Amino acid sequence: MLWDLKEDSFKFSIELKDNPFTRRGLLSTISSLYDPPWVALSPIILPAKKLLQELCQVESLDWDERIPDEPAERWQHWIQGLHLLEQLSIPRCFKSSGFCNVTGSSLVLFSDASTVGYGVCSISCSSRWKLSSVKSCHGKSRVSPKKVVTIPRLELTAATVSVKVAHTS
């Protein structure tokens, strides 16, 4: 992650090591990505974590054994799309320019869940007379557990994470 002083924003530089197509290589790549909570990159990293979880369920696959072709293609496709993050620019300041005297502000949290994963996003809403500004503050996601859990239970889990995020935001 880089700080662009001219625009006062954060940008990303993706430099991935050439890891082998093994479970250990996937874990190394996923772990090397810095995901600050206030940037909300979690939805981008979630598919890679889900793929790793699926590969961990294959008992015959060793950590240093090459992964099968179909998951390897999904992994390669994800890696190629990861470089699109270099086009992303996130303003450092939550307050929009021109919002000198903010008359009201609030923090809004959204949470959702599916069989793939669950996540939370918090946004800051500021207003100045009839103008309003909305900025992303915090994001967090997790892969759904391997054990089969109902969607309502996952929704409650996401709501619990949402409450924890509200206390930290």
C-alpha positions, 0 to 999 in steps of 0.5 A, spaced: 500 500 500 502 506 498 500 513 500 500 518 494 502 525 497 499 529 491 492 526 491 492 525 499 490 518 497 492 510 498 494 506 492 496 499 491 502 496 488 501 489 487 508 485 487 506 477 488 512 472 489 512 467 484 509 461 488 508 454 486 500 452 485 500 448 491 496 449 498 502 452 501 503 457 495 496 459 495 496 460 503 503 464 502 500 469 497 494 470 501 497 471 507 502 476 503 496 481 502 495 487 506 488 488 508 487 494 512 480 494 515 478 501 513 480 499 506 475 493 505 478 489 500 475 483 504 470 481 498 476 481 493 480 476 498 474 472 500 474 468 493 482 466 494 480 464 501 474 460 499 478 456 494 484 455 499 478 452 504 476 447 499 483 445 497 484 443 505 477 439 504 481 434 499 484 429 504 489 426 499 492 433 497 498 434 501 501 441 502 506 441 497 503 437 492 500 441 485 493 443 486 488 440 480 487 443 474 480 446 475 482 450 482 489 452 478 485 455 473 480 459 478 487 461 482 490 464 476 484 468 474 484 471 481 491 472 481 490 476 474 484 480 476 488 482 483 492 487 478 486 491 477 487 493 484 493 498 482 487 502 479 484 503 485 485 510 489 482 511 496 482 518 499 485 518 506 480 523 509 473 521 511 471 528 510 469 530 503 472 537 500 467 543 501 465 540 507 467 545 512 462 545 517 458 538 518 451 539 521 450 532 522 454 525 521 452 518 522 455 511 522 451 506 518 453 498 518 451 493 513 452 485 514 450 480 510 451 472 509 451 467 504 454 459 504 460 462 501 462 467 507 459 473 511 461 480 511 460 487 514 461 494 511 461 500 515 460 507 512 460 514 514 455 519 512 456 526 513 451 532 511 452 539 510 445 543 509 442 539 503 449 536 501 451 529 503 457 525 503 458 517 504 465 514 505 467 507 506 470 506 513 471 499 515 470 492 512 471 485 514 469 478 511 470 471 513 469 465 509 463 461 512 465 454 516 466 448 513 461 445 517 454 446 514 450 452 518 444 455 516 443 462 513 440 465 518 445 463 523 450 466 518 446 472 518 446 472 526 454 471 526 455 477 521 450 481 525 455 480 531 461 482 527 457 488 525 456 490 532 464 489 534 466 493 528 461 498 530 465 499 537 471 499 533 469 504 528 
